[in-house]
Amino acid sequence: MDESFTFQEESLYQTVCGISDSKLPLWEARLNVKLIPRGKSLIIQGNSKEIKKTKEIFYQVEENYRKRPDKENFSFFDIDYLMNQIKDANSGWPTPDSDDFKTEGSSWSPKDKIFVTFKGKPIFPRTKNQENFVESLKKNYITVAMGPAGTGKTFLSIATACRMMQTGEVDRLILTRPAVEAGENLGFLPGDLTQKVNPYLRPIYDALHECIGFEKTTEFLQVGKIEIAPIAFMRGRTLSHSFIILDEAQNCTLPQLKMFLTRFGKNSKMAISGDATQIDLAHGKSGLEKTIHTLRGLSGIDTIFFAREDITRHPIVESIVRRFEENESLFSKKQ
C-alpha cells in the first residue's frame, strides 16, 4: 500500500530527509515503512496502520515547526526530540487506531529566546528541560543542573547571565570551576596565575566568545565586569549584584561547595552544574550529590536533572552516553 505526505515548507522537507536523503533510513527503521522522496513529498509504503501512524507523526512535526520562533535553527535533533516525546507519550509505538495513540499535546517548542549573540543569532532552549533550567535561573536564587555532557548546562547559564548583565539585573559575571586534572598529570605549567589556570577554564571562555565575542569578553575581563577564577579564589568573599556560575561541580568536595554557596550576596543569582558520571576526584570525595540532597526543599533553590534526550551536541554523543550507561553495571562488576 502506498500513500504520500507533502510538506508545506521546503526547508523542513530538507531537514526531514537530510543531505542526500541520509536521514530516511533512520525514519524507515523507526516507523517500519519504506520512504521514497518526490519533490516536497514522501511516498510511504507499508501496511495501512504504519502508514497512518507515519502520516500523523509527519503532521505533528510540521505543526511543531510552524509554531517555532527559531525556525532557522530547526534541525534533525529537534525532530528526533519530538519523536521521543511522542514515543514517551505512548509508552512505545502503539498502533495509531488504538485509543491510547497520542500525537497531539506531545509537541514542545521554545517560547522565548534567551539571548542574541554578538553575531545576531538568537539562542533558544532546545528541549523542555533546558527551558525549565532557564526559567529556574530567572525565578530562583540558586539553580543546580545535573546531567550528562552536551546538555547545555554551562552554555545556557552563561547565555542567561549575559542577558541579565545586558539588562542591568546584575552588574558582573563571575565564573569558576575547580582546577582538577581529568585523569592526567599536567605537571608544571609556565606563566603567571592567569596563564596557569586558563587551560582549566577554556570551556567557559569558549561559551563567552560565542555569546558576546572575543573583543567584548576581553574588555569585560579588563574592567572587572567578568571574572574567571578557580573555586579556591572564592574563599572569604561576598558576591553581591552578580551572576555566579560554578562549572564542573562534580569535581568539588563537600567543604568546597559549602564554602562556595555561602559566598552568595544581595541581588545575586547562582548556577551550579555538574555531571556525576565524570568525576575526576577519588571515589567518594565528590560533594555534589550530597549537596543536592542537603539543599532539597529549601525555598529559592531548585535542581534540574538533564537526561540523554537533552544532549544537543552531535547525535553520536547521545549514542555514546547511552552505550556507556548500558555497560556501566557490567564494568563495575568486573572491577
C-alpha positions as CSV (number, residue, x, y, z in Angstrom):
1,M,0.0,0.0,0.0
2,D,1.3,3.5,-0.9
3,E,0.3,6.9,0.3
4,S,2.1,10.3,0.2
5,F,2.7,13.1,2.6
6,T,3.6,16.6,1.2
7,F,5.5,19.1,3.4
8,Q,4.4,22.7,3.0
9,E,7.9,24.1,3.8
10,E,10.9,23.2,1.5
11,S,13.3,23.8,4.4
12,L,11.5,21.4,6.7
13,Y,11.4,18.7,3.9
14,Q,15.2,19.0,3.5
15,T,15.7,18.7,7.3
16,V,13.5,15.6,7.5
17,C,15.3,14.0,4.6
18,G,18.8,15.1,5.4
19,I,21.7,15.7,3.0
20,S,21.4,13.3,0.0
21,D,18.4,11.7,1.8
22,S,20.7,10.4,4.5
23,K,18.1,10.6,7.3
24,L,15.4,8.5,5.5
25,P,16.9,5.1,6.7
26,L,16.5,6.3,10.3
27,W,12.9,7.2,9.7
28,E,12.3,3.8,8.0
29,A,13.8,1.8,10.8
30,R,11.8,3.7,13.5
31,L,8.5,3.8,11.7
32,N,8.7,0.4,9.9
33,V,7.8,1.8,6.5
34,K,9.6,2.5,3.2
35,L,10.0,6.2,2.2
36,I,10.6,7.4,-1.3
37,P,11.4,11.2,-1.8
38,R,9.4,13.0,-4.5
39,G,9.7,16.8,-4.7
40,K,8.5,18.1,-1.4
41,S,6.6,14.8,-0.8
42,L,7.5,11.4,0.7
43,I,5.9,8.3,-0.7
44,I,5.1,6.0,2.2
45,Q,5.0,2.2,1.6
46,G,3.8,-0.2,4.2
47,N,0.7,-1.6,5.8
48,S,-2.2,0.8,6.5
49,K,-1.6,1.1,10.3
50,E,2.0,2.0,9.9
51,I,1.3,4.5,7.1
52,K,-1.4,6.2,9.2
53,K,1.0,6.4,12.1
54,T,3.7,7.8,9.9
55,K,1.5,10.5,8.4
56,E,0.2,11.6,11.9
57,I,3.8,11.9,13.1
58,F,4.8,13.9,10.0
59,Y,1.8,16.1,10.6
60,Q,2.9,16.7,14.2
61,V,6.5,17.5,13.0
62,E,5.1,20.1,10.6
63,E,2.8,21.6,13.2
64,N,5.7,21.9,15.7
65,Y,7.9,23.5,13.0
66,R,5.2,26.0,12.1
67,K,4.9,27.2,15.8
68,R,8.6,27.5,16.5
69,P,10.1,31.0,16.8
70,D,13.6,29.6,15.9
71,K,12.8,28.0,12.5
72,E,16.3,28.9,11.2
73,N,17.9,26.8,13.9
74,F,15.5,23.8,13.5
75,S,17.5,20.7,12.9
76,F,17.1,16.9,12.9
77,F,17.8,17.0,16.6
78,D,14.5,18.9,17.2
79,I,12.7,16.3,15.1
80,D,14.3,13.4,17.0
81,Y,13.4,15.1,20.3
82,L,9.8,15.5,19.2
83,M,9.7,11.8,18.1
84,N,10.9,10.7,21.5
85,Q,8.2,12.8,23.2
86,I,5.6,11.2,21.1
87,K,7.1,7.8,21.9
88,D,7.1,8.5,25.6
89,A,3.5,9.8,25.5
90,N,2.5,6.4,24.1
91,S,5.0,4.3,26.2
92,G,6.3,2.9,22.9
93,W,4.7,2.8,19.5
94,P,1.1,1.5,19.7
95,T,-0.9,1.2,16.6
96,P,-2.5,4.5,15.5
97,D,-6.0,3.2,15.7
98,S,-5.7,2.3,19.3
99,D,-7.3,4.6,21.9
100,D,-4.1,5.5,23.6
101,F,-2.1,6.6,20.5
102,K,-1.3,10.3,21.0
103,T,0.5,12.9,18.9
104,E,-1.5,15.9,20.0
105,G,-0.1,17.5,23.2
106,S,3.2,15.8,22.9
107,S,4.9,18.6,20.9
108,W,7.1,21.2,22.5
109,S,8.7,24.4,21.2
110,P,10.6,27.2,22.9
111,K,8.6,30.2,24.0
112,D,11.2,33.0,24.5
113,K,14.8,33.5,23.3
114,I,17.4,33.6,26.0
115,F,19.9,35.9,24.4
116,V,21.0,37.3,21.0
117,T,24.7,36.7,20.3
118,F,27.1,39.4,19.0
119,K,26.5,38.0,15.6
120,G,22.8,38.5,15.8
121,K,22.0,34.8,16.3
122,P,19.1,34.2,18.8
123,I,19.7,31.5,21.4
124,F,16.7,29.4,22.4
125,P,16.4,26.4,24.7
126,R,16.3,23.2,22.6
127,T,14.5,20.9,25.0
128,K,11.8,21.1,27.7
129,N,14.4,20.5,30.4
130,Q,16.6,23.3,29.0
131,E,13.6,25.6,29.1
132,N,12.9,24.6,32.7
133,F,16.6,25.3,33.6
134,V,16.5,28.8,32.1
135,E,13.2,29.5,33.9
136,S,14.6,28.3,37.2
137,L,17.7,30.6,36.7
138,K,15.3,33.5,36.4
139,K,13.0,32.6,39.3
140,N,15.3,31.1,41.9
141,Y,18.4,32.4,43.8
142,I,20.3,29.2,43.2
143,T,19.8,26.5,40.5
144,V,21.7,23.3,40.3
145,A,21.9,21.4,37.0
146,M,22.8,17.7,36.9
147,G,23.2,15.7,33.7
148,P,25.5,14.3,31.0
149,A,27.9,16.1,28.8
150,G,26.4,18.1,25.9
151,T,23.1,19.1,27.6
152,G,23.9,22.8,27.5
153,K,24.3,23.3,31.3
154,T,27.3,25.7,31.1
155,F,26.3,27.4,27.8
156,L,22.7,28.2,28.9
157,S,24.0,29.5,32.3
158,I,26.4,31.9,30.5
159,A,23.8,33.0,27.9
160,T,21.3,33.7,30.7
161,A,24.0,35.6,32.7
162,C,24.9,37.7,29.6
163,R,21.3,38.7,29.2
164,M,20.9,39.7,32.8
165,M,24.1,41.7,32.7
166,Q,22.9,43.3,29.5
167,T,19.5,44.3,31.1
168,G,21.2,45.6,34.3
169,E,19.7,42.8,36.5
170,V,23.3,42.0,37.6
171,D,26.4,44.1,37.5
172,R,29.0,41.4,36.8
173,L,29.5,37.8,35.9
174,I,31.7,35.5,38.0
175,L,32.6,32.1,36.5
176,T,34.5,29.5,38.4
177,R,35.4,25.8,38.3
178,P,37.7,23.5,40.2
179,A,41.2,23.2,38.8
180,V,41.1,19.4,38.7
181,E,43.0,17.5,36.1
182,A,40.9,15.0,34.2
183,G,42.9,11.9,34.9
184,E,46.2,13.3,33.7
185,N,49.1,14.9,35.4
186,L,49.9,18.1,33.6
187,G,52.9,18.8,35.7
188,F,54.4,22.3,35.9
189,L,52.5,24.9,33.9
190,P,54.5,28.1,32.9
191,G,53.3,31.7,33.1
192,D,51.6,33.8,35.7
193,L,48.5,32.8,37.7
194,T,46.0,33.6,34.9
195,Q,48.0,31.6,32.4
196,K,48.3,28.6,34.7
197,V,44.5,28.3,35.3
198,N,43.3,29.2,31.8
199,P,43.6,25.6,30.5
200,Y,41.0,24.5,33.1
201,L,38.7,27.4,32.2
202,R,38.8,27.1,28.5
203,P,35.1,25.8,28.1
204,I,33.9,29.0,29.9
205,Y,35.9,31.2,27.5
206,D,34.5,29.4,24.5
207,A,30.9,30.0,25.7
208,L,31.6,33.7,26.3
209,H,33.2,34.1,22.9
210,E,30.2,32.6,21.2
211,C,27.8,34.8,23.2
212,I,29.4,38.2,23.3
213,G,32.6,37.8,21.1
214,F,36.3,37.8,21.8
215,E,36.6,41.6,22.0
216,K,33.8,42.2,24.4
217,T,34.9,39.3,26.6
218,T,38.4,40.8,26.7
219,E,37.0,44.3,27.5
220,F,34.7,43.0,30.3
221,L,37.6,41.0,31.8
222,Q,39.8,44.1,31.9
223,V,37.2,46.3,33.6
224,G,36.1,43.6,36.0
225,K,32.6,43.0,34.7
226,I,33.6,39.4,34.0
227,E,35.8,37.5,36.4
228,I,37.0,34.0,35.8
229,A,38.9,32.1,38.6
230,P,39.4,28.7,40.2
231,I,36.9,28.0,43.1
232,A,39.7,28.3,45.7
233,F,39.8,32.0,45.0
234,M,36.2,32.4,46.2
235,R,37.0,31.9,49.8
236,G,36.4,34.8,52.1
237,R,34.4,36.8,49.6
238,T,30.8,38.1,49.4
239,L,29.5,38.1,45.9
240,S,26.7,40.7,45.5
241,H,24.9,42.0,42.4
242,S,26.5,39.2,40.5
243,F,25.6,36.1,38.4
244,I,27.8,33.4,39.7
245,I,28.4,30.2,37.7
246,L,30.2,27.1,39.1
247,D,31.0,24.6,36.3
248,E,32.2,21.0,36.7
249,A,30.8,21.0,40.3
250,Q,31.1,17.2,40.4
251,N,34.8,17.8,41.0
252,C,34.2,19.8,44.1
253,T,34.4,18.4,47.6
254,L,31.6,18.9,50.1
255,P,33.6,21.6,52.0
256,Q,34.3,23.4,48.8
257,L,30.6,23.5,47.8
258,K,29.6,24.7,51.3
259,M,32.3,27.5,51.0
260,F,31.1,28.4,47.5
261,L,27.4,28.5,48.4
262,T,28.0,30.7,51.4
263,R,29.6,33.4,49.2
264,F,26.1,34.3,48.0
265,G,25.3,38.0,48.4
266,K,22.5,40.5,47.8
267,N,20.8,40.7,44.4
268,S,22.7,37.7,43.0
269,K,22.0,34.6,41.1
270,M,23.9,31.3,41.2
271,A,24.1,28.4,38.7
272,I,25.9,25.2,39.6
273,S,26.3,22.5,37.0
274,G,27.9,19.0,37.1
275,D,27.9,15.5,35.7
276,A,28.0,12.7,38.2
277,T,29.4,10.3,35.6
278,Q,32.5,12.4,35.0
279,I,34.1,12.7,38.5
280,D,37.8,13.1,38.5
281,L,38.2,13.0,42.3
282,A,39.0,9.9,44.3
283,H,35.9,7.7,45.0
284,G,33.6,9.2,47.5
285,K,35.2,12.7,47.5
286,S,32.7,14.5,45.3
287,G,30.3,16.6,47.2
288,L,27.7,17.5,44.5
289,E,25.1,14.8,45.1
290,K,25.4,15.2,48.9
291,T,24.9,19.0,48.4
292,I,21.8,18.4,46.3
293,H,20.4,16.1,49.0
294,T,21.2,18.7,51.7
295,L,19.6,21.6,49.9
296,R,16.4,19.7,48.8
297,G,13.2,21.5,49.7
298,L,14.8,24.9,50.5
299,S,12.9,27.8,49.1
300,G,14.7,29.7,46.3
301,I,16.9,26.7,45.4
302,D,16.0,24.3,42.6
303,T,17.6,21.3,40.9
304,I,17.1,20.5,37.2
305,F,18.0,16.9,36.1
306,F,19.0,16.6,32.4
307,A,19.0,13.3,30.6
308,R,20.3,11.8,27.3
309,E,17.5,13.3,25.3
310,D,18.7,16.8,26.2
311,I,22.1,16.3,24.6
312,T,22.3,18.9,21.9
313,R,25.8,18.2,20.5
314,H,26.3,15.9,17.6
315,P,23.8,13.0,17.7
316,I,26.7,10.5,18.2
317,V,27.2,12.0,21.7
318,E,23.8,10.8,22.8
319,S,24.6,7.3,21.4
320,I,27.9,7.3,23.3
321,V,26.3,8.3,26.6
322,R,23.6,5.6,26.1
323,R,26.1,2.9,25.5
324,F,28.3,3.8,28.5
325,E,25.1,3.9,30.7
326,E,24.1,0.4,29.4
327,N,27.5,-1.0,30.2
328,E,28.1,0.8,33.5
329,S,26.9,-2.2,35.6
330,L,29.0,-4.6,33.6
331,F,32.1,-2.5,34.1
332,S,31.5,-2.2,37.9
333,K,31.1,-6.0,38.3
334,K,34.5,-6.6,36.5
335,Q,36.2,-4.1,38.8
